[in-house]
């Protein structure tokens, strides 16, 4: 429907998270950030995903990048 809509892609990532498909969500968030690194909402989703899945070092690295 909206293949290049960042908001739609982010919502798809949240769908993956809700269905415990962490890898697909992470892959999608990283793809979004590759094209739009200034997208703070996606960055926050990725940090949250890392934190909620005990990927602490990845969460810290992303937080340092975000701040």
Secondary structure, 3 states (H helix, E strand, C coil): CCCCCHHHHHHHHHHHHHCCCHHHHHHHHHHHHHHCCCCHHHHHHHHHHHHHCCCHHHHHHHHHHHC
